Amino acid sequence: MKTLVKLLLIVFIAFVILSFAHDSYAQNAGTKLKRGVINFFTGWYEIPVNIKKDYREQGGWGIVTGPVKGLFFGLARMGAGVWDTLTFPIPAPAGYEPLMKPEYAWENE
């Protein structure tokens, strides 16, 4: 129960901070938060995407290399998601780009 209260408090504080932010910053922060949460929860999707991609490029050998690459990229995507989620209240510098390209795992297809 205490964890839920802490989580709700963090979300409330984040929304209060964003409500006082400049419009363009609030949009960037919201985008960064959304991207972070989505990438954290969908990082596993890199595994089937990389299996499919490697199978097309390498044939049967892609069934072996795809899961390895997918696991690596999935963990990296989840880490980038955690980073974006934790740092969304901090203003992004000019020219900031997402840590992972493409922004979301399903854009690899």
N, CA, C and O atoms as a GROMACS GRO file, in nm:
protein
  436
    1MET      N    1   0.082  -0.120   0.000
    1MET     CA    2   0.000   0.000   0.000
    1MET      C    3   0.086   0.126   0.000
    1MET      O    4   0.056   0.224  -0.068
    2LYS      N    5   0.195   0.122   0.078
    2LYS     CA    6   0.283   0.238   0.083
    2LYS      C    7   0.346   0.266  -0.053
    2LYS      O    8   0.366   0.382  -0.091
    3THR      N    9   0.377   0.159  -0.127
    3THR     CA   10   0.436   0.175  -0.259
    3THR      C   11   0.338   0.243  -0.353
    3THR      O   12   0.377   0.330  -0.432
    4LEU      N   13   0.213   0.206  -0.347
    4LEU     CA   14   0.110   0.266  -0.432
    4LEU      C   15   0.095   0.415  -0.400
    4LEU      O   16   0.083   0.497  -0.490
    5VAL      N   17   0.097   0.448  -0.273
    5VAL     CA   18   0.085   0.588  -0.232
    5VAL      C   19   0.205   0.668  -0.283
    5VAL      O   20   0.189   0.781  -0.330
    6LYS      N   21   0.325   0.611  -0.274
    6LYS     CA   22   0.445   0.679  -0.323
    6LYS      C   23   0.437   0.699  -0.475
    6LYS      O   24   0.470   0.806  -0.526
    7LEU      N   25   0.392   0.597  -0.545
    7LEU     CA   26   0.380   0.607  -0.690
    7LEU      C   27   0.280   0.715  -0.729
    7LEU      O   28   0.306   0.795  -0.819
    8LEU      N   29   0.166   0.718  -0.663
    8LEU     CA   30   0.065   0.820  -0.691
    8LEU      C   31   0.117   0.959  -0.659
    8LEU      O   32   0.087   1.054  -0.730
    9LEU      N   33   0.194   0.972  -0.553
    9LEU     CA   34   0.254   1.100  -0.516
    9LEU      C   35   0.352   1.146  -0.623
    9LEU      O   36   0.354   1.264  -0.658
   10ILE      N   37   0.433   1.056  -0.674
   10ILE     CA   38   0.529   1.090  -0.780
   10ILE      C   39   0.455   1.136  -0.905
   10ILE      O   40   0.493   1.235  -0.967
   11VAL      N   41   0.351   1.064  -0.943
   11VAL     CA   42   0.273   1.102  -1.061
   11VAL      C   43   0.208   1.238  -1.040
   11VAL      O   44   0.208   1.322  -1.130
   12PHE      N   45   0.154   1.262  -0.922
   12PHE     CA   46   0.092   1.391  -0.891
   12PHE      C   47   0.193   1.504  -0.901
   12PHE      O   48   0.164   1.608  -0.960
   13ILE      N   49   0.310   1.485  -0.844
   13ILE     CA   50   0.415   1.588  -0.848
   13ILE      C   51   0.456   1.615  -0.992
   13ILE      O   52   0.477   1.730  -1.031
   14ALA      N   53   0.468   1.509  -1.072
   14ALA     CA   54   0.506   1.525  -1.212
   14ALA      C   55   0.402   1.609  -1.285
   14ALA      O   56   0.438   1.698  -1.363
   15PHE      N   57   0.275   1.583  -1.262
   15PHE     CA   58   0.171   1.661  -1.328
   15PHE      C   59   0.169   1.806  -1.280
   15PHE      O   60   0.140   1.896  -1.358
   16VAL      N   61   0.199   1.829  -1.154
   16VAL     CA   62   0.207   1.966  -1.103
   16VAL      C   63   0.322   2.040  -1.170
   16VAL      O   64   0.307   2.155  -1.212
   17ILE      N   65   0.437   1.975  -1.181
   17ILE     CA   66   0.553   2.037  -1.246
   17ILE      C   67   0.519   2.070  -1.391
   17ILE      O   68   0.548   2.180  -1.439
   18LEU      N   69   0.456   1.975  -1.460
   18LEU     CA   70   0.423   1.997  -1.601
   18LEU      C   71   0.318   2.106  -1.619
   18LEU      O   72   0.316   2.174  -1.722
   19SER      N   73   0.232   2.123  -1.520
   19SER     CA   74   0.128   2.224  -1.535
   19SER      C   75   0.185   2.366  -1.530
   19SER      O   76   0.125   2.459  -1.584
   20PHE      N   77   0.300   2.383  -1.466
   20PHE     CA   78   0.363   2.514  -1.459
   20PHE      C   79   0.468   2.536  -1.568
   20PHE      O   80   0.522   2.645  -1.582
   21ALA      N   81   0.495   2.432  -1.644
   21ALA     CA   82   0.600   2.440  -1.746
   21ALA      C   83   0.550   2.515  -1.869
   21ALA      O   84   0.430   2.525  -1.893
   22HIS      N   85   0.644   2.565  -1.943
   22HIS     CA   86   0.614   2.629  -2.072
   22HIS      C   87   0.551   2.525  -2.163
   22HIS      O   88   0.584   2.407  -2.154
   23ASP      N   89   0.461   2.567  -2.251
   23ASP     CA   90   0.387   2.473  -2.335
   23ASP      C   91   0.477   2.381  -2.416
   23ASP      O   92   0.453   2.260  -2.421
   24SER      N   93   0.580   2.436  -2.479
   24SER     CA   94   0.666   2.352  -2.563
   24SER      C   95   0.742   2.252  -2.477
   24SER      O   96   0.763   2.138  -2.519
   25TYR      N   97   0.784   2.293  -2.358
   25TYR     CA   98   0.854   2.200  -2.270
   25TYR      C   99   0.760   2.091  -2.221
   25TYR      O  100   0.797   1.974  -2.216
   26ALA      N  101   0.639   2.129  -2.186
   26ALA     CA  102   0.542   2.031  -2.137
   26ALA      C  103   0.515   1.926  -2.244
   26ALA      O  104   0.499   1.808  -2.212
   27GLN      N  105   0.508   1.967  -2.368
   27GLN     CA  106   0.486   1.873  -2.476
   27GLN      C  107   0.606   1.778  -2.487
   27GLN      O  108   0.587   1.657  -2.504
   28ASN      N  109   0.727   1.830  -2.478
   28ASN     CA  110   0.846   1.747  -2.486
   28ASN      C  111   0.854   1.652  -2.368
   28ASN      O  112   0.890   1.535  -2.385
   29ALA      N  113   0.822   1.699  -2.250
   29ALA     CA  114   0.827   1.615  -2.131
   29ALA      C  115   0.724   1.504  -2.141
   29ALA      O  116   0.752   1.389  -2.107
   30GLY      N  117   0.604   1.537  -2.187
   30GLY     CA  118   0.501   1.436  -2.203
   30GLY      C  119   0.540   1.331  -2.305
   30GLY      O  120   0.516   1.212  -2.285
   31THR      N  121   0.600   1.375  -2.414
   31THR     CA  122   0.646   1.282  -2.518
   31THR      C  123   0.756   1.192  -2.463
   31THR      O  124   0.758   1.072  -2.490
   32LYS      N  125   0.846   1.250  -2.386
   32LYS     CA  126   0.957   1.174  -2.328
   32LYS      C  127   0.904   1.070  -2.228
   32LYS      O  128   0.953   0.957  -2.225
   33LEU      N  129   0.806   1.108  -2.147
   33LEU     CA  130   0.747   1.015  -2.051
   33LEU      C  131   0.675   0.903  -2.124
   33LEU      O  132   0.690   0.786  -2.088
   34LYS      N  133   0.597   0.938  -2.224
   34LYS     CA  134   0.523   0.836  -2.301
   34LYS      C  135   0.620   0.738  -2.366
   34LYS      O  136   0.601   0.617  -2.358
   35ARG      N  137   0.723   0.790  -2.431
   35ARG     CA  138   0.821   0.705  -2.498
   35ARG      C  139   0.891   0.614  -2.398
   35ARG      O  140   0.914   0.496  -2.425
   36GLY      N  141   0.925   0.669  -2.282
   36GLY     CA  142   0.994   0.589  -2.180
   36GLY      C  143   0.909   0.475  -2.130
   36GLY      O  144   0.958   0.362  -2.119
   37VAL      N  145   0.785   0.501  -2.098
   37VAL     CA  146   0.696   0.396  -2.046
   37VAL      C  147   0.671   0.290  -2.153
   37VAL      O  148   0.676   0.170  -2.125
   38ILE      N  149   0.643   0.335  -2.275
   38ILE     CA  150   0.617   0.240  -2.383
   38ILE      C  151   0.739   0.154  -2.411
   38ILE      O  152   0.726   0.032  -2.426
   39ASN      N  153   0.857   0.214  -2.418
   39ASN     CA  154   0.977   0.136  -2.446
   39ASN      C  155   1.012   0.041  -2.332
   39ASN      O  156   1.064  -0.068  -2.357
   40PHE      N  157   0.985   0.079  -2.210
   40PHE     CA  158   1.012  -0.012  -2.098
   40PHE      C  159   0.925  -0.136  -2.106
   40PHE      O  160   0.973  -0.248  -2.086
   41PHE      N  161   0.798  -0.118  -2.136
   41PHE     CA  162   0.707  -0.231  -2.137
   41PHE      C  163   0.706  -0.310  -2.268
   41PHE      O  164   0.655  -0.422  -2.271
   42THR      N  165   0.761  -0.254  -2.375
   42THR     CA  166   0.760  -0.327  -2.503
   42THR      C  167   0.901  -0.362  -2.551
   42THR      O  168   0.919  -0.399  -2.667
   43GLY      N  169   0.999  -0.352  -2.465
   43GLY     CA  170   1.135  -0.388  -2.503
   43GLY      C  171   1.148  -0.532  -2.549
   43GLY      O  172   1.228  -0.562  -2.637
   44TRP      N  173   1.069  -0.621  -2.491
   44TRP     CA  174   1.071  -0.762  -2.529
   44TRP      C  175   1.035  -0.782  -2.676
   44TRP      O  176   1.072  -0.882  -2.735
   45TYR      N  177   0.963  -0.688  -2.735
   45TYR     CA  178   0.918  -0.700  -2.873
   45TYR      C  179   1.035  -0.699  -2.971
   45TYR      O  180   1.019  -0.740  -3.086
   46GLU      N  181   1.152  -0.654  -2.927
   46GLU     CA  182   1.270  -0.657  -3.012
   46GLU      C  183   1.309  -0.801  -3.050
   46GLU      O  184   1.368  -0.822  -3.156
   47ILE      N  185   1.277  -0.898  -2.967
   47ILE     CA  186   1.316  -1.036  -2.995
   47ILE      C  187   1.246  -1.088  -3.122
   47ILE      O  188   1.315  -1.128  -3.215
   48PRO      N  189   1.111  -1.088  -3.130
   48PRO     CA  190   1.051  -1.137  -3.254
   48PRO      C  191   1.083  -1.049  -3.376
   48PRO      O  192   1.092  -1.100  -3.488
   49VAL      N  193   1.100  -0.918  -3.354
   49VAL     CA  194   1.133  -0.830  -3.466
   49VAL      C  195   1.269  -0.868  -3.524
   49VAL      O  196   1.285  -0.874  -3.646
   50ASN      N  197   1.367  -0.894  -3.438
   50ASN     CA  198   1.501  -0.928  -3.485
   50ASN      C  199   1.508  -1.069  -3.542
   50ASN      O  200   1.586  -1.094  -3.634
   51ILE      N  201   1.429  -1.160  -3.490
   51ILE     CA  202   1.423  -1.294  -3.550
   51ILE      C  203   1.373  -1.283  -3.693
   51ILE      O  204   1.432  -1.340  -3.786
   52LYS      N  205   1.263  -1.211  -3.710
   52LYS     CA  206   1.205  -1.194  -3.844
   52LYS      C  207   1.303  -1.124  -3.939
   52LYS      O  208   1.321  -1.167  -4.053
   53LYS      N  209   1.367  -1.018  -3.891
   53LYS     CA  210   1.461  -0.942  -3.972
   53LYS      C  211   1.582  -1.027  -4.011
   53LYS      O  212   1.620  -1.030  -4.128
   54ASP      N  213   1.642  -1.096  -3.914
   54ASP     CA  214   1.759  -1.179  -3.944
   54ASP      C  215   1.724  -1.299  -4.031
   54ASP      O  216   1.804  -1.339  -4.115
   55TYR      N  217   1.607  -1.354  -4.013
   55TYR     CA  218   1.565  -1.468  -4.097
   55TYR      C  219   1.552  -1.425  -4.243
   55TYR      O  220   1.589  -1.499  -4.333
   56ARG      N  221   1.500  -1.305  -4.265
   56ARG     CA  222   1.489  -1.254  -4.402
   56ARG      C  223   1.626  -1.230  -4.464
   56ARG      O  224   1.648  -1.258  -4.582
   57GLU      N  225   1.719  -1.177  -4.383
   57GLU     CA  226   1.851  -1.142  -4.435
   57GLU      C  227   1.945  -1.262  -4.446
   57GLU      O  228   2.023  -1.270  -4.541
   58GLN      N  229   1.938  -1.356  -4.348
   58GLN     CA  230   2.037  -1.463  -4.341
   58GLN      C  231   1.979  -1.602  -4.364
   58GLN      O  232   2.053  -1.700  -4.368
   59GLY      N  233   1.849  -1.611  -4.378
   59GLY     CA  234   1.788  -1.743  -4.392
   59GLY      C  235   1.779  -1.813  -4.257
   59GLY      O  236   1.753  -1.748  -4.155
   60GLY      N  237   1.801  -1.943  -4.256
   60GLY     CA  238   1.787  -2.024  -4.134
   60GLY      C  239   1.878  -1.981  -4.020
   60GLY      O  240   1.842  -1.997  -3.903
   61TRP      N  241   1.993  -1.927  -4.052
   61TRP     CA  242   2.087  -1.882  -3.949
   61TRP      C  243   2.027  -1.767  -3.867
   61TRP      O  244   2.068  -1.744  -3.753
   62GLY      N  245   1.932  -1.694  -3.923
   62GLY     CA  246   1.867  -1.583  -3.852
   62GLY      C  247   1.787  -1.629  -3.732
   62GLY      O  248   1.762  -1.550  -3.641
   63ILE      N  249   1.747  -1.757  -3.730
   63ILE     CA  250   1.674  -1.809  -3.615
   63ILE      C  251   1.766  -1.816  -3.493
   63ILE      O  252   1.720  -1.810  -3.379
   64VAL      N  253   1.896  -1.828  -3.517
   64VAL     CA  254   1.994  -1.833  -3.408
   64VAL      C  255   2.037  -1.692  -3.368
   64VAL      O  256   2.042  -1.660  -3.250
   65THR      N  257   2.067  -1.608  -3.467
   65THR     CA  258   2.119  -1.474  -3.436
   65THR      C  259   2.010  -1.377  -3.393
   65THR      O  260   2.036  -1.285  -3.315
   66GLY      N  261   1.888  -1.396  -3.444
   66GLY     CA  262   1.778  -1.305  -3.413
   66GLY      C  263   1.746  -1.292  -3.265
   66GLY      O  264   1.735  -1.181  -3.215
   67PRO      N  265   1.730  -1.405  -3.193
   67PRO     CA  266   1.700  -1.393  -3.049
   67PRO      C  267   1.811  -1.326  -2.969
   67PRO      O  268   1.785  -1.253  -2.874
   68VAL      N  269   1.936  -1.353  -3.008
   68VAL     CA  270   2.049  -1.292  -2.936
   68VAL      C  271   2.048  -1.141  -2.955
   68VAL      O  272   2.058  -1.064  -2.859
   69LYS      N  273   2.036  -1.099  -3.081
   69LYS     CA  274   2.030  -0.956  -3.109
   69LYS      C  275   1.906  -0.893  -3.047
   69LYS      O  276   1.911  -0.783  -2.994
   70GLY      N  277   1.793  -0.965  -3.055
   70GLY     CA  278   1.668  -0.914  -2.998
   70GLY      C  279   1.677  -0.895  -2.848
   70GLY      O  280   1.628  -0.795  -2.795
   71LEU      N  281   1.740  -0.991  -2.779
   71LEU     CA  282   1.757  -0.978  -2.634
   71LEU      C  283   1.843  -0.857  -2.601
   71LEU      O  284   1.810  -0.780  -2.511
   72PHE      N  285   1.953  -0.841  -2.674
   72PHE     CA  286   2.042  -0.728  -2.650
   72PHE      C  287   1.970  -0.596  -2.673
   72PHE      O  288   1.973  -0.507  -2.588
   73PHE      N  289   1.905  -0.583  -2.790
   73PHE     CA  290   1.835  -0.458  -2.822
   73PHE      C  291   1.715  -0.436  -2.730
   73PHE      O  292   1.681  -0.322  -2.698
   74GLY      N  293   1.650  -0.545  -2.689
   74GLY     CA  294   1.536  -0.532  -2.597
   74GLY      C  295   1.579  -0.477  -2.462
   74GLY      O  296   1.513  -0.389  -2.406
   75LEU      N  297   1.690  -0.530  -2.409
   75LEU     CA  298   1.740  -0.479  -2.282
   75LEU      C  299   1.785  -0.333  -2.295
   75LEU      O  300   1.763  -0.252  -2.205
   76ALA      N  301   1.848  -0.301  -2.407
   76ALA     CA  302   1.889  -0.162  -2.430
   76ALA      C  303   1.766  -0.071  -2.439
   76ALA      O  304   1.767   0.039  -2.384
   77ARG      N  305   1.661  -0.117  -2.508
   77ARG     CA  306   1.539  -0.037  -2.522
   77ARG      C  307   1.472  -0.018  -2.386
   77ARG      O  308   1.423   0.091  -2.356
   78MET      N  309   1.470  -0.122  -2.305
   78MET     CA  310   1.411  -0.111  -2.172
   78MET      C  311   1.491  -0.014  -2.085
   78MET      O  312   1.434   0.065  -2.010
   79GLY      N  313   1.624  -0.020  -2.096
   79GLY     CA  314   1.709   0.075  -2.023
   79GLY      C  315   1.685   0.218  -2.067
   79GLY      O  316   1.680   0.309  -1.984
   80ALA      N  317   1.671   0.238  -2.198
   80ALA     CA  318   1.641   0.372  -2.250
   80ALA      C  319   1.504   0.418  -2.200
   80ALA      O  320   1.484   0.536  -2.173
   81GLY      N  321   1.410   0.324  -2.189
   81GLY     CA  322   1.278   0.357  -2.138
   81GLY      C  323   1.282   0.402  -1.993
   81GLY      O  324   1.215   0.497  -1.953
   82VAL      N  325   1.362   0.332  -1.914
   82VAL     CA  326   1.378   0.371  -1.773
   82VAL      C  327   1.440   0.510  -1.765
   82VAL      O  328   1.395   0.594  -1.687
   83TRP      N  329   1.542   0.533  -1.846
   83TRP     CA  330   1.610   0.663  -1.845
   83TRP      C  331   1.513   0.776  -1.883
   83TRP      O  332   1.507   0.878  -1.815
   84ASP      N  333   1.438   0.756  -1.993
   84ASP     CA  334   1.343   0.859  -2.035
   84ASP      C  335   1.235   0.882  -1.930
   84ASP      O  336   1.193   0.995  -1.907
   85THR      N  337   1.190   0.775  -1.866
   85THR     CA  338   1.085   0.788  -1.764
   85THR      C  339   1.136   0.864  -1.642
   85THR      O  340   1.066   0.949  -1.588
   86LEU      N  341   1.256   0.833  -1.599
   86LEU     CA  342   1.310   0.898  -1.480
   86LEU      C  343   1.350   1.043  -1.504
   86LEU      O  344   1.344   1.125  -1.413
   87THR      N  345   1.390   1.075  -1.626
   87THR     CA  346   1.440   1.210  -1.654
   87THR      C  347   1.341   1.298  -1.729
   87THR      O  348   1.378   1.406  -1.776
   88PHE      N  349   1.216   1.254  -1.743
   88PHE     CA  350   1.122   1.335  -1.821
   88PHE      C  351   1.098   1.474  -1.765
   88PHE      O  352   1.073   1.565  -1.844
   89PRO      N  353   1.106   1.498  -1.632
   89PRO     CA  354   1.084   1.635  -1.584
   89PRO      C  355   1.200   1.730  -1.616
   89PRO      O  356   1.183   1.852  -1.610
   90ILE      N  357   1.316   1.676  -1.650
   90ILE     CA  358   1.433   1.758  -1.679
   90ILE      C  359   1.424   1.807  -1.824
   90ILE      O  360   1.409   1.725  -1.914
   91PRO      N  361   1.433   1.936  -1.847
   91PRO     CA  362   1.423   1.987  -1.984
   91PRO      C  363   1.530   1.927  -2.075
   91PRO      O  364   1.647   1.918  -2.037
   92ALA      N  365   1.490   1.887  -2.192
   92ALA     CA  366   1.583   1.832  -2.290
   92ALA      C  367   1.658   1.945  -2.357
   92ALA      O  368   1.600   2.049  -2.386
   93PRO      N  369   1.787   1.927  -2.383
   93PRO     CA  370   1.864   2.032  -2.451
   93PRO      C  371   1.819   2.045  -2.597
   93PRO      O  372   1.753   1.957  -2.651
   94ALA      N  373   1.855   2.154  -2.658
   94ALA     CA  374   1.821   2.175  -2.799
   94ALA      C  375   1.881   2.064  -2.884
   94ALA      O  376   1.995   2.024  -2.863
   95GLY      N  377   1.804   2.016  -2.977
   95GLY     CA  378   1.852   1.909  -3.065
   95GLY      C  379   1.849   1.771  -3.002
   95GLY      O  380   1.910   1.678  -3.055
   96TYR      N  381   1.780   1.757  -2.890
   96TYR     CA  382   1.773   1.627  -2.823
   96TYR      C  383   1.704   1.525  -2.911
   96TYR      O  384   1.600   1.554  -2.972
   97GLU      N  385   1.760   1.406  -2.918
   97GLU     CA  386   1.700   1.297  -2.993
   97GLU      C  387   1.686   1.178  -2.900
   97GLU      O  388   1.759   1.168  -2.801
   98PRO      N  389   1.593   1.089  -2.929
   98PRO     CA  390   1.575   0.970  -2.845
   98PRO      C  391   1.703   0.886  -2.838
   98PRO      O  392   1.784   0.888  -2.931
   99LEU      N  393   1.720   0.814  -2.729
   99LEU     CA  394   1.838   0.730  -2.713
   99LEU      C  395   1.840   0.615  -2.813
   99LEU      O  396   1.946   0.576  -2.861
  100MET      N  397   1.725   0.561  -2.845
  100MET     CA  398   1.714   0.448  -2.938
  100MET      C  399   1.650   0.495  -3.067
  100MET      O  400   1.555   0.574  -3.067
  101LYS      N  401   1.703   0.446  -3.177
  101LYS     CA  402   1.641   0.472  -3.307
  101LYS      C  403   1.614   0.338  -3.371
  101LYS      O  404   1.705   0.255  -3.377
  102PRO      N  405   1.497   0.314  -3.418
  102PRO     CA  406   1.381   0.399  -3.417
  102PRO      C  407   1.326   0.417  -3.275
  102PRO      O  408   1.368   0.347  -3.183
  103GLU      N  409   1.234   0.510  -3.260
  103GLU     CA  410   1.183   0.544  -3.126
  103GLU      C  411   1.116   0.425  -3.058
  103GLU      O  412   1.129   0.408  -2.937
  104TYR      N  413   1.044   0.344  -3.134
  104TYR     CA  414   0.968   0.231  -3.078
  104TYR      C  415   1.009   0.103  -3.150
  104TYR      O  416   1.049   0.107  -3.266
  105ALA      N  417   0.999  -0.010  -3.081
  105ALA     CA  418   1.046  -0.138  -3.134
  105ALA      C  419   0.973  -0.178  -3.262
  105ALA      O  420   1.035  -0.234  -3.352
  106TRP      N  421   0.846  -0.150  -3.272
  106TRP     CA  422   0.770  -0.196  -3.388
  106TRP      C  423   0.802  -0.116  -3.514
  106TRP      O  424   0.758  -0.153  -3.623
  107GLU      N  425   0.876  -0.006  -3.502
  107GLU     CA  426   0.913   0.072  -3.618
  107GLU      C  427   1.028   0.007  -3.696
  107GLU      O  428   1.062   0.052  -3.806
  108ASN      N  429   1.087  -0.098  -3.640
  108ASN     CA  430   1.194  -0.171  -3.710
  108ASN      C  431   1.142  -0.254  -3.825
  108ASN      O  432   1.216  -0.288  -3.916
  109GLU      N  433   1.015  -0.288  -3.821
  109GLU     CA  434   0.960  -0.379  -3.921
  109GLU      C  435   0.947  -0.316  -4.055
  109GLU      O  436   0.902  -0.380  -4.150
   0.00000   0.00000   0.00000
